[in-house]
Amino acid sequence: MPAEREDFPIARVAALARLRLSPSEEALYQAQIAQILKFVGQVAAAVDAPEDSRGADRAPVIERSDEVKPSLPAEAALANAPDTAGATRLIRVPKVIG
């Protein structure tokens, strides 16, 4: 990461955010972004962070296999429903939007 970056596209970002900036505001924000990027570069250099965002010292992710297991019976799932649609096993809810 470069220590300073003077070419950050402040005008483009402002246009995408639909902001109108005066030339003095653009200069102010450009200077602030340059300071932020410089600080981030210093932190990255001090930390010596690995490229992998998970970190090199973490254990690999072990995924479990998919297993078919019995699920909740439909009758138990519908037991507390306010209004069931009979044999179709659907739940009727009141209309919210008119």
C-alpha positions as CSV (number, residue, x, y, z in Angstrom):
1,M,0.0,0.0,0.0
2,P,1.5,3.4,-0.9
3,A,2.3,5.7,1.9
4,E,0.3,8.5,0.4
5,R,-2.2,8.7,-2.4
6,E,-3.0,12.0,-3.9
7,D,-5.1,10.8,-6.8
8,F,-8.1,9.4,-4.9
9,P,-11.2,10.2,-7.0
10,I,-13.1,12.4,-4.5
11,A,-15.1,14.1,-7.3
12,R,-16.2,10.7,-8.6
13,V,-17.2,9.4,-5.2
14,A,-19.1,12.6,-4.4
15,A,-21.0,12.2,-7.8
16,L,-21.9,8.6,-7.0
17,A,-23.2,9.7,-3.6
18,R,-25.0,12.6,-5.3
19,L,-23.1,15.2,-3.3
20,R,-22.1,18.6,-4.6
21,L,-18.7,19.6,-3.2
22,S,-17.1,22.9,-3.6
23,P,-13.4,23.0,-4.7
24,S,-12.4,23.8,-1.1
25,E,-14.4,20.8,0.2
26,E,-12.8,18.5,-2.5
27,A,-9.3,19.6,-1.4
28,L,-10.2,19.1,2.3
29,Y,-11.5,15.6,1.7
30,Q,-8.6,14.7,-0.6
31,A,-6.2,15.7,2.2
32,Q,-8.2,13.7,4.8
33,I,-8.3,10.6,2.6
34,A,-4.6,10.9,2.0
35,Q,-4.0,11.0,5.8
36,I,-6.3,8.0,6.4
37,L,-4.5,6.0,3.7
38,K,-1.1,6.9,5.1
39,F,-2.2,5.8,8.6
40,V,-3.6,2.5,7.3
41,G,-0.3,1.9,5.5
42,Q,1.6,2.5,8.8
43,V,-0.7,0.1,10.7
44,A,-0.4,-2.6,8.0
45,A,3.4,-2.3,8.0
46,A,3.5,-2.4,11.9
47,V,1.2,-5.4,12.1
48,D,2.7,-7.3,9.2
49,A,-0.7,-8.8,8.5
50,P,-0.9,-11.9,6.4
51,E,-2.7,-11.7,3.1
52,D,-5.3,-14.2,4.2
53,S,-8.0,-12.4,6.1
54,R,-8.6,-15.4,8.3
55,G,-5.0,-15.4,9.5
56,A,-2.3,-18.0,8.9
57,D,-2.4,-19.3,12.4
58,R,-6.1,-20.5,12.3
59,A,-7.0,-24.1,11.9
60,P,-8.5,-25.1,8.6
61,V,-12.3,-25.1,8.4
62,I,-13.7,-28.7,8.6
63,E,-17.1,-29.0,7.1
64,R,-19.4,-31.7,8.3
65,S,-21.1,-34.0,5.9
66,D,-24.8,-33.6,5.1
67,E,-26.9,-36.2,6.9
68,V,-30.6,-36.8,6.4
69,K,-32.3,-36.6,9.8
70,P,-36.0,-36.8,10.7
71,S,-37.6,-33.4,11.0
72,L,-40.5,-32.0,13.0
73,P,-43.8,-33.6,12.1
74,A,-46.1,-31.2,10.2
75,E,-48.8,-31.6,12.9
76,A,-46.4,-30.4,15.6
77,A,-45.3,-27.5,13.5
78,L,-48.9,-26.4,12.8
79,A,-50.1,-27.0,16.4
80,N,-49.9,-23.3,17.4
81,A,-50.8,-21.8,14.1
82,P,-53.8,-19.4,14.2
83,D,-55.5,-20.9,11.2
84,T,-54.5,-23.9,9.2
85,A,-55.8,-24.6,5.7
86,G,-56.8,-28.2,6.5
87,A,-55.2,-31.0,4.5
88,T,-52.9,-28.6,2.6
89,R,-50.9,-28.0,5.8
90,L,-50.6,-24.3,5.1
91,I,-50.9,-21.5,7.6
92,R,-53.3,-18.7,6.9
93,V,-52.3,-15.3,8.2
94,P,-54.3,-12.1,8.3
95,K,-53.9,-9.7,5.3
96,V,-51.5,-6.9,6.3
97,I,-51.4,-4.8,3.2
98,G,-54.7,-3.5,1.9
